[in-house]
Amino acid sequence: MTNSRMNPKVDEFLSKSKKWKVEYEKLRNIVLDCELTEEFKWMHPCYTFEKKNIVLIHGFKEYCALLFHKGALLQDAHGILIQQTENVQAARQIRFTNVQEIVEMETILKAYIYEAIEVEKAGLEVDFKKTTEFIIPEELKNKFDEIPALKTAFEALTPGRQRAYILHFSQPKQSKTRESRVEKCMQQILNGKGLND
């Protein structure tokens, strides 16, 4: 079945897929049934509604998934949405390990996709937690006062990187340990690098 909404880049992606080919094809059909536009972004099939990203199909070693860009705003009546890591604020996944699971969940998946479209129609946005809501430890503040360049470099980091450092520096109970953590990471921050870069 060719469908005018099918994107040749996705055809190509599917023809090269080894591991989840059948699953991807099933997911693609389900999503296309929901009247979304098929695009190819970030090297993956991505489905949009009026140019807004609704859902993406991707696969990993252990599972393939439908990724809802604003999954955090969905009701998730079936409790199936997964937050990939604790730092992911908006997106949520529904994971599958075989095509049978996808077939059995087809109606639920469509309901979630339609709800995601409604979220876009309503113009809802995910309320991102600002890094300012994370308390900067005293030991880091003191270093900022001593070395203004450190503060500048820190503020230039992405919010995710800033958060990772703040959590890393705040963990130890003792101030001395917190301070040594800050000192160990100073050069990395000045180099514009994240904690795990």
C-alpha positions as CSV (number, residue, x, y, z in Angstrom):
1,M,0.0,0.0,0.0
2,T,1.6,3.3,-0.9
3,N,0.2,6.3,0.6
4,S,0.7,9.8,-0.6
5,R,1.8,10.7,2.9
6,M,4.7,8.3,2.9
7,N,8.1,9.8,2.8
8,P,10.8,8.1,0.6
9,K,13.4,8.7,3.2
10,V,11.4,6.6,5.6
11,D,11.1,3.9,3.0
12,E,14.9,3.9,2.7
13,F,15.3,3.9,6.5
14,L,13.0,0.9,6.7
15,S,14.8,-1.0,3.9
16,K,18.0,-0.6,5.8
17,S,16.6,-1.6,9.2
18,K,17.7,-5.0,10.3
19,K,16.5,-5.5,13.8
20,W,13.0,-3.9,14.1
21,K,11.9,-3.8,10.5
22,V,8.5,-5.5,11.0
23,E,7.8,-3.5,14.2
24,Y,8.7,-0.2,12.4
25,E,6.4,-1.0,9.5
26,K,3.5,-1.7,11.9
27,L,4.1,1.4,13.9
28,R,4.4,3.5,10.7
29,N,1.0,2.2,9.5
30,I,-0.6,2.9,12.8
31,V,0.7,6.5,12.9
32,L,-0.1,7.2,9.3
33,D,-3.7,6.1,10.0
34,C,-3.8,9.0,12.4
35,E,-3.4,11.5,9.5
36,L,0.0,12.7,10.5
37,T,2.6,14.0,8.0
38,E,5.6,11.6,7.7
39,E,9.0,13.3,7.9
40,F,12.5,12.2,8.4
41,K,14.3,14.0,11.2
42,W,17.3,13.2,13.5
43,M,17.8,10.1,11.2
44,H,14.4,8.7,12.2
45,P,10.8,8.6,11.0
46,C,9.1,11.5,12.6
47,Y,5.4,12.4,12.4
48,T,4.1,15.9,12.5
49,F,0.9,17.8,12.8
50,E,0.9,21.3,11.2
51,K,4.8,21.2,11.3
52,K,4.8,20.3,15.0
53,N,6.5,17.1,16.1
54,I,4.1,14.6,17.5
55,V,5.8,11.3,17.6
56,L,9.0,9.6,16.5
57,I,9.8,6.0,15.8
58,H,13.2,4.8,17.1
59,G,14.9,1.6,18.1
60,F,17.6,0.5,20.5
61,K,19.3,-2.8,21.2
62,E,16.6,-4.0,23.6
63,Y,13.5,-2.4,22.3
64,C,12.0,-0.1,19.7
65,A,9.7,2.7,20.7
66,L,7.2,5.4,19.9
67,L,8.6,8.6,21.3
68,F,6.0,11.3,22.1
69,H,7.7,14.7,22.0
70,K,5.3,16.1,24.6
71,G,4.5,12.8,26.3
72,A,4.7,14.4,29.7
73,L,1.4,16.2,28.9
74,L,-0.5,13.1,28.0
75,Q,-2.9,11.6,30.5
76,D,-1.3,8.2,30.2
77,A,-4.5,6.3,31.2
78,H,-2.8,3.0,30.7
79,G,0.4,3.8,32.6
80,I,2.6,2.8,29.6
81,L,4.7,6.0,29.0
82,I,8.3,5.8,30.0
83,Q,10.6,8.6,30.9
84,Q,13.9,7.6,29.3
85,T,16.2,9.2,31.9
86,E,15.3,11.5,34.8
87,N,16.6,14.5,33.0
88,V,14.2,14.1,30.1
89,Q,11.5,16.6,30.8
90,A,9.0,16.5,27.9
91,A,9.4,13.3,25.9
92,R,8.0,9.9,26.8
93,Q,8.3,6.5,25.2
94,I,6.1,3.5,24.7
95,R,8.4,0.5,24.3
96,F,8.0,-2.7,22.4
97,T,10.0,-5.8,22.0
98,N,8.0,-7.6,19.3
99,V,5.4,-6.8,16.7
100,Q,2.7,-8.8,18.6
101,E,2.7,-6.2,21.4
102,I,2.2,-3.4,18.8
103,V,-0.7,-5.2,17.2
104,E,-2.4,-5.8,20.5
105,M,-2.0,-2.2,21.5
106,E,-3.0,-0.6,18.2
107,T,-6.2,1.0,19.6
108,I,-4.5,2.3,22.7
109,L,-1.6,3.7,20.6
110,K,-4.0,5.5,18.3
111,A,-5.8,7.0,21.3
112,Y,-2.4,8.3,22.6
113,I,-1.5,9.7,19.2
114,Y,-4.8,11.5,18.9
115,E,-4.4,12.9,22.4
116,A,-0.9,14.1,21.5
117,I,-2.5,15.9,18.4
118,E,-5.1,17.5,20.7
119,V,-2.3,18.7,23.0
120,E,-0.7,20.4,20.0
121,K,-4.0,21.9,18.8
122,A,-4.6,23.3,22.3
123,G,-1.1,24.8,22.2
124,L,-0.1,23.2,25.4
125,E,3.6,23.5,26.4
126,V,5.7,21.4,28.8
127,D,6.6,23.6,31.7
128,F,10.4,23.1,31.8
129,K,12.0,23.3,35.2
130,K,14.5,26.1,35.0
131,T,18.0,25.4,36.3
132,T,17.4,28.3,38.7
133,E,15.0,26.0,40.6
134,F,18.0,23.9,41.5
135,I,19.8,25.2,44.5
136,I,23.4,26.1,43.8
137,P,25.6,24.9,46.6
138,E,27.5,27.4,48.7
139,E,30.9,25.9,47.8
140,L,30.2,26.7,44.1
141,K,28.9,30.2,44.8
142,N,32.1,30.9,46.7
143,K,34.2,29.8,43.8
144,F,32.0,32.0,41.5
145,D,32.9,35.0,43.7
146,E,36.6,34.2,43.6
147,I,36.7,33.4,39.9
148,P,34.1,35.4,37.9
149,A,35.2,33.5,34.7
150,L,34.0,30.3,36.3
151,K,30.5,31.8,36.8
152,T,30.5,33.0,33.2
153,A,31.6,29.6,31.9
154,F,29.0,27.8,34.1
155,E,26.2,30.0,32.9
156,A,27.1,29.3,29.3
157,L,26.6,25.6,29.8
158,T,23.4,24.0,28.7
159,P,20.7,23.7,31.4
160,G,21.2,19.9,31.5
161,R,24.9,20.2,32.0
162,Q,24.4,22.8,34.8
163,R,22.0,20.5,36.5
164,A,24.3,17.6,36.3
165,Y,27.1,19.6,38.0
166,I,24.8,21.0,40.6
167,L,23.5,17.5,41.5
168,H,27.1,16.2,41.6
169,F,28.3,19.0,43.8
170,S,25.4,18.8,46.2
171,Q,25.5,15.1,46.9
172,P,28.3,14.9,49.5
173,K,27.2,15.6,53.1
174,Q,30.4,17.4,54.1
175,S,31.3,20.8,52.8
176,K,35.0,19.8,52.4
177,T,34.0,17.0,50.0
178,R,31.7,19.3,48.1
179,E,34.4,21.8,47.8
180,S,36.9,19.3,46.5
181,R,34.4,18.2,43.9
182,V,34.0,21.8,42.7
183,E,37.8,22.1,42.5
184,K,38.1,18.9,40.5
185,C,35.6,20.1,38.0
186,M,36.6,23.7,37.6
187,Q,38.9,23.2,34.6
188,Q,36.2,21.2,32.9
189,I,33.6,23.9,33.4
190,L,36.1,26.5,32.1
191,N,36.6,24.4,29.1
192,G,32.8,24.5,28.5
193,K,32.5,20.7,29.1
194,G,29.7,18.9,30.9
195,L,30.3,16.5,33.7
196,N,30.3,13.4,31.5
197,D,31.8,14.9,28.3
